[in-house]
Amino acid sequence: MSILLVEDNPGDVRLIQEAFRATGFEPTFHTVVDGDAALEFLREHVCETAGPSIDLVLLDLNLPRTDGFAVLEAIKDEQELMALPVIVLTSSKATEDIRKSYELCANAYLTKPSDPAEFAALGRAVEAFWIDEATLPSVCS
């Protein structure tokens, strides 16, 4: 399992990666810090047979340069990327952000815990549903 983590806060990157490790599930994380880098990475690697293939995107909304909404819109609009599962993982609890994320075809919207210890529960929840239970589409045909 290969996850593209789009997060500009190094502390959150560490907490998210540790949360997955705590579950015993250790995906390969590819981390980028802004929306431009995320789109560049996806366009270059989403269907690579020799390089990293991305199975899931964890996307923060509040990013420098290109924000998470623009990333969602680009993913939705590009044939090669539109089947890619995207989980918004952000600190925003704003109803408008939640609505807009789903309108732009986010597959789930999760709010980052305020307590670092709660990140482990979040990691378990993502693993339990998205890794153990959900059938993910093949992004490349």
KAQUI-V247767 format. One record per backbone hydrogen bond with DSSP energy under -1.0 kcal/mol. CO is the residue of the C=O (numbers start at 1). NH is the residue of the N-H. If there is no record, write none. Layout:
co:CO nh:NH
co:CO nh:NH
//
This chain:
co:1 nh:28
co:2 nh:55
co:2 nh:56
co:3 nh:30
co:4 nh:58
co:5 nh:32
co:6 nh:60
co:9 nh:13
co:10 nh:14
co:11 nh:15
co:12 nh:16
co:13 nh:17
co:14 nh:18
co:15 nh:19
co:16 nh:20
co:17 nh:21
co:18 nh:22
co:20 nh:25
co:21 nh:24
co:28 nh:3
co:30 nh:5
co:32 nh:7
co:34 nh:38
co:35 nh:39
co:36 nh:40
co:37 nh:41
co:38 nh:42
co:39 nh:43
co:40 nh:44
co:41 nh:45
co:42 nh:46
co:45 nh:48
co:56 nh:4
co:57 nh:87
co:58 nh:6
co:59 nh:89
co:61 nh:63
co:61 nh:68
co:64 nh:35
co:66 nh:35
co:67 nh:71
co:68 nh:72
co:69 nh:73
co:70 nh:74
co:71 nh:75
co:72 nh:76
co:73 nh:77
co:74 nh:78
co:78 nh:81
co:78 nh:82
co:81 nh:84
co:85 nh:57
co:86 nh:107
co:86 nh:108
co:87 nh:59
co:88 nh:110
co:90 nh:112
co:94 nh:98
co:95 nh:99
co:96 nh:100
co:97 nh:101
co:98 nh:102
co:99 nh:103
co:100 nh:104
co:101 nh:106
co:102 nh:105
co:108 nh:88
co:110 nh:90
co:115 nh:118
co:116 nh:119
co:118 nh:122
co:119 nh:123
co:120 nh:124
co:121 nh:125
co:122 nh:126
co:123 nh:127
co:124 nh:128
co:125 nh:129
co:126 nh:130
co:127 nh:131
co:127 nh:132
co:129 nh:134
//
